[in-house]
Amino acid sequence: MAEPDAHLRKFQKELSSGTVSLALLAVLAQAPEPMYGYLIAKQLERDGEGVLSGKQSALYPVLRNLEAAGWLQSSVEPSVAGPPRRYYRITEAGRQTLRDWAAAWRATRDSVDYVLKGIG
């Protein structure tokens, strides 16, 4: 039988898979200007309380998937120090998706919270 910690890690990974996309869209929707990956990761670390769990490398495939879906646009710009950076911004379709996903998130959260009431 697997260790309880292994089950918890698996559960956390499964929860994280959908919420990362939601969190990325939210960060970019609130950003006053386009952001590159490292800045997005730092914002999530600061405000997301572990939504990425310190795995910045997981961010880039999700960003590419969101862009492929038409929810983000990106452009590559030269960097003063180091290689060029890819900057992302949310599209109008991405904003609509964010609204839809946020509503689904809240409904799911509320339902689960209701079922879990009284469990400490």
C-alpha atoms as an extended CHARMM CRD file, in Angstrom:
* protein
*
       120  EXT
         1         1  MET       CA              0.0000000000        0.0000000000        0.0000000000  PROA      1               0.0000000000
         2         2  ALA       CA              1.2770000000        3.4920000000       -0.8670000000  PROA      2               0.0000000000
         3         3  GLU       CA              2.3260000000        5.9160000000        1.8160000000  PROA      3               0.0000000000
         4         4  PRO       CA             -0.3070000000        8.5010000000        2.8680000000  PROA      4               0.0000000000
         5         5  ASP       CA              2.0600000000       11.2660000000        1.7190000000  PROA      5               0.0000000000
         6         6  ALA       CA              2.1130000000        9.7330000000       -1.7650000000  PROA      6               0.0000000000
         7         7  HSD       CA             -1.6930000000        9.8160000000       -1.9140000000  PROA      7               0.0000000000
         8         8  LEU       CA             -1.7070000000       13.4380000000       -0.7750000000  PROA      8               0.0000000000
         9         9  ARG       CA              0.8860000000       14.4000000000       -3.4120000000  PROA      9               0.0000000000
        10        10  LYS       CA             -1.1510000000       12.6400000000       -6.1260000000  PROA      10              0.0000000000
        11        11  PHE       CA             -4.3240000000       14.4230000000       -4.9870000000  PROA      11              0.0000000000
        12        12  GLN       CA             -2.5320000000       17.7960000000       -4.9510000000  PROA      12              0.0000000000
        13        13  LYS       CA             -1.1290000000       17.1750000000       -8.4450000000  PROA      13              0.0000000000
        14        14  GLU       CA             -4.5940000000       16.3200000000       -9.7860000000  PROA      14              0.0000000000
        15        15  LEU       CA             -6.0880000000       19.4470000000       -8.2120000000  PROA      15              0.0000000000
        16        16  SER       CA             -3.2440000000       21.5820000000       -9.5500000000  PROA      16              0.0000000000
        17        17  SER       CA             -3.5670000000       20.5050000000      -13.1820000000  PROA      17              0.0000000000
        18        18  GLY       CA             -6.7070000000       22.5510000000      -13.8810000000  PROA      18              0.0000000000
        19        19  THR       CA             -6.1420000000       25.3590000000      -11.4570000000  PROA      19              0.0000000000
        20        20  VAL       CA             -2.7950000000       26.3850000000      -12.9760000000  PROA      20              0.0000000000
        21        21  SER       CA             -4.4920000000       27.3720000000      -16.2540000000  PROA      21              0.0000000000
        22        22  LEU       CA             -7.1450000000       29.3150000000      -14.3580000000  PROA      22              0.0000000000
        23        23  ALA       CA             -4.5010000000       31.0870000000      -12.2600000000  PROA      23              0.0000000000
        24        24  LEU       CA             -2.3740000000       31.9510000000      -15.3170000000  PROA      24              0.0000000000
        25        25  LEU       CA             -5.3160000000       33.5080000000      -17.1160000000  PROA      25              0.0000000000
        26        26  ALA       CA             -6.2030000000       35.4690000000      -13.9580000000  PROA      26              0.0000000000
        27        27  VAL       CA             -2.6590000000       36.7890000000      -13.5120000000  PROA      27              0.0000000000
        28        28  LEU       CA             -2.4760000000       37.9200000000      -17.1350000000  PROA      28              0.0000000000
        29        29  ALA       CA             -5.9740000000       39.4340000000      -17.0490000000  PROA      29              0.0000000000
        30        30  GLN       CA             -4.9160000000       41.6230000000      -14.1250000000  PROA      30              0.0000000000
        31        31  ALA       CA             -1.4990000000       42.5520000000      -15.5290000000  PROA      31              0.0000000000
        32        32  PRO       CA             -1.2240000000       46.1400000000      -16.7930000000  PROA      32              0.0000000000
        33        33  GLU       CA              1.1630000000       44.9970000000      -19.5460000000  PROA      33              0.0000000000
        34        34  PRO       CA              2.3880000000       41.7410000000      -21.1360000000  PROA      34              0.0000000000
        35        35  MET       CA              4.4880000000       39.5110000000      -18.8610000000  PROA      35              0.0000000000
        36        36  TYR       CA              7.2030000000       36.9220000000      -19.5090000000  PROA      36              0.0000000000
        37        37  GLY       CA              7.2730000000       33.4950000000      -17.9060000000  PROA      37              0.0000000000
        38        38  TYR       CA              9.5760000000       34.1970000000      -14.9820000000  PROA      38              0.0000000000
        39        39  LEU       CA              7.5280000000       37.2350000000      -13.9140000000  PROA      39              0.0000000000
        40        40  ILE       CA              4.3160000000       35.2260000000      -14.1740000000  PROA      40              0.0000000000
        41        41  ALA       CA              5.8500000000       32.4610000000      -12.0300000000  PROA      41              0.0000000000
        42        42  LYS       CA              7.0030000000       34.9930000000       -9.4130000000  PROA      42              0.0000000000
        43        43  GLN       CA              3.5400000000       36.5810000000       -9.3380000000  PROA      43              0.0000000000
        44        44  LEU       CA              1.9690000000       33.1480000000       -8.8060000000  PROA      44              0.0000000000
        45        45  GLU       CA              4.4620000000       32.3400000000       -6.0480000000  PROA      45              0.0000000000
        46        46  ARG       CA              3.7290000000       35.6340000000       -4.3250000000  PROA      46              0.0000000000
        47        47  ASP       CA             -0.0530000000       35.6970000000       -4.7240000000  PROA      47              0.0000000000
        48        48  GLY       CA             -1.0130000000       32.1140000000       -5.5180000000  PROA      48              0.0000000000
        49        49  GLU       CA              0.1690000000       30.5000000000       -2.2880000000  PROA      49              0.0000000000
        50        50  GLY       CA              1.6660000000       27.4440000000       -3.9310000000  PROA      50              0.0000000000
        51        51  VAL       CA             -0.5290000000       27.0030000000       -7.0150000000  PROA      51              0.0000000000
        52        52  LEU       CA              2.6420000000       26.1350000000       -8.9530000000  PROA      52              0.0000000000
        53        53  SER       CA              4.2990000000       24.3060000000       -6.0570000000  PROA      53              0.0000000000
        54        54  GLY       CA              7.7170000000       25.6490000000       -7.0400000000  PROA      54              0.0000000000
        55        55  LYS       CA              7.6310000000       23.9830000000      -10.4570000000  PROA      55              0.0000000000
        56        56  GLN       CA              8.2150000000       26.8730000000      -12.8260000000  PROA      56              0.0000000000
        57        57  SER       CA              9.0320000000       24.5070000000      -15.6960000000  PROA      57              0.0000000000
        58        58  ALA       CA              5.3980000000       23.3150000000      -15.6000000000  PROA      58              0.0000000000
        59        59  LEU       CA              4.3210000000       26.8620000000      -16.4570000000  PROA      59              0.0000000000
        60        60  TYR       CA              5.6890000000       26.9400000000      -20.0210000000  PROA      60              0.0000000000
        61        61  PRO       CA              3.7290000000       24.0190000000      -21.5160000000  PROA      61              0.0000000000
        62        62  VAL       CA              0.5440000000       25.4650000000      -19.9930000000  PROA      62              0.0000000000
        63        63  LEU       CA              1.2890000000       28.8930000000      -21.4780000000  PROA      63              0.0000000000
        64        64  ARG       CA              1.8460000000       27.2760000000      -24.8940000000  PROA      64              0.0000000000
        65        65  ASN       CA             -1.4350000000       25.3540000000      -24.6100000000  PROA      65              0.0000000000
        66        66  LEU       CA             -3.3450000000       28.5030000000      -23.6450000000  PROA      66              0.0000000000
        67        67  GLU       CA             -1.8150000000       30.3300000000      -26.6040000000  PROA      67              0.0000000000
        68        68  ALA       CA             -2.6540000000       27.4520000000      -28.9790000000  PROA      68              0.0000000000
        69        69  ALA       CA             -6.2710000000       27.6890000000      -27.8100000000  PROA      69              0.0000000000
        70        70  GLY       CA             -6.2970000000       31.3970000000      -28.7280000000  PROA      70              0.0000000000
        71        71  TRP       CA             -6.5810000000       32.6090000000      -25.1320000000  PROA      71              0.0000000000
        72        72  LEU       CA             -3.1130000000       34.1990000000      -25.0340000000  PROA      72              0.0000000000
        73        73  GLN       CA             -0.9250000000       35.9860000000      -27.5520000000  PROA      73              0.0000000000
        74        74  SER       CA              2.8240000000       36.1800000000      -27.2790000000  PROA      74              0.0000000000
        75        75  SER       CA              5.6880000000       38.0910000000      -28.7720000000  PROA      75              0.0000000000
        76        76  VAL       CA              9.4330000000       37.6900000000      -28.4390000000  PROA      76              0.0000000000
        77        77  GLU       CA             11.3980000000       40.7680000000      -27.4500000000  PROA      77              0.0000000000
        78        78  PRO       CA             15.1250000000       41.2840000000      -26.9450000000  PROA      78              0.0000000000
        79        79  SER       CA             16.3900000000       41.3690000000      -23.3840000000  PROA      79              0.0000000000
        80        80  VAL       CA             18.9650000000       43.8250000000      -22.0510000000  PROA      80              0.0000000000
        81        81  ALA       CA             20.7450000000       40.9450000000      -20.3110000000  PROA      81              0.0000000000
        82        82  GLY       CA             20.4280000000       37.4100000000      -21.6130000000  PROA      82              0.0000000000
        83        83  PRO       CA             18.3690000000       35.7730000000      -24.3210000000  PROA      83              0.0000000000
        84        84  PRO       CA             15.1980000000       37.2510000000      -25.8030000000  PROA      84              0.0000000000
        85        85  ARG       CA             12.0450000000       36.8650000000      -23.7230000000  PROA      85              0.0000000000
        86        86  ARG       CA              8.5840000000       35.7110000000      -24.7580000000  PROA      86              0.0000000000
        87        87  TYR       CA              5.9090000000       38.0640000000      -23.4040000000  PROA      87              0.0000000000
        88        88  TYR       CA              2.3060000000       36.9180000000      -22.9900000000  PROA      88              0.0000000000
        89        89  ARG       CA             -0.9510000000       38.8310000000      -22.8890000000  PROA      89              0.0000000000
        90        90  ILE       CA             -4.5160000000       37.6020000000      -22.5870000000  PROA      90              0.0000000000
        91        91  THR       CA             -6.8620000000       37.8710000000      -25.5730000000  PROA      91              0.0000000000
        92        92  GLU       CA            -10.5500000000       38.7780000000      -25.4700000000  PROA      92              0.0000000000
        93        93  ALA       CA            -11.3550000000       35.0770000000      -25.9660000000  PROA      93              0.0000000000
        94        94  GLY       CA             -9.0690000000       34.3770000000      -23.0000000000  PROA      94              0.0000000000
        95        95  ARG       CA            -10.9720000000       36.8890000000      -20.8760000000  PROA      95              0.0000000000
        96        96  GLN       CA            -14.2720000000       35.1640000000      -21.7240000000  PROA      96              0.0000000000
        97        97  THR       CA            -12.7590000000       31.7710000000      -20.9280000000  PROA      97              0.0000000000
        98        98  LEU       CA            -11.4910000000       33.1620000000      -17.6270000000  PROA      98              0.0000000000
        99        99  ARG       CA            -14.9990000000       34.3970000000      -16.7490000000  PROA      99              0.0000000000
       100       100  ASP       CA            -16.4800000000       30.9860000000      -17.6000000000  PROA      100             0.0000000000
       101       101  TRP       CA            -13.7930000000       29.0500000000      -15.7200000000  PROA      101             0.0000000000
       102       102  ALA       CA            -13.9890000000       31.3480000000      -12.6950000000  PROA      102             0.0000000000
       103       103  ALA       CA            -17.7530000000       30.7450000000      -12.4910000000  PROA      103             0.0000000000
       104       104  ALA       CA            -17.2010000000       26.9780000000      -12.7720000000  PROA      104             0.0000000000
       105       105  TRP       CA            -14.4570000000       27.1630000000      -10.1310000000  PROA      105             0.0000000000
       106       106  ARG       CA            -16.6770000000       29.0480000000       -7.6920000000  PROA      106             0.0000000000
       107       107  ALA       CA            -19.5940000000       26.6590000000       -8.2070000000  PROA      107             0.0000000000
       108       108  THR       CA            -17.3250000000       23.6430000000       -7.6800000000  PROA      108             0.0000000000
       109       109  ARG       CA            -15.6280000000       25.2160000000       -4.6580000000  PROA      109             0.0000000000
       110       110  ASP       CA            -18.9650000000       26.0900000000       -3.0820000000  PROA      110             0.0000000000
       111       111  SER       CA            -20.3280000000       22.5750000000       -3.6730000000  PROA      111             0.0000000000
       112       112  VAL       CA            -17.2520000000       20.8910000000       -2.2190000000  PROA      112             0.0000000000
       113       113  ASP       CA            -17.1810000000       23.3020000000        0.7300000000  PROA      113             0.0000000000
       114       114  TYR       CA            -20.8390000000       22.4870000000        1.4160000000  PROA      114             0.0000000000
       115       115  VAL       CA            -20.1500000000       18.7350000000        1.3840000000  PROA      115             0.0000000000
       116       116  LEU       CA            -17.0690000000       19.1820000000        3.5930000000  PROA      116             0.0000000000
       117       117  LYS       CA            -18.8020000000       21.3700000000        6.1910000000  PROA      117             0.0000000000
       118       118  GLY       CA            -18.1710000000       20.1070000000        9.6740000000  PROA      118             0.0000000000
       119       119  ILE       CA            -15.0280000000       18.1930000000        8.7050000000  PROA      119             0.0000000000
       120       120  GLY       CA            -12.0340000000       19.5890000000       10.5660000000  PROA      120             0.0000000000
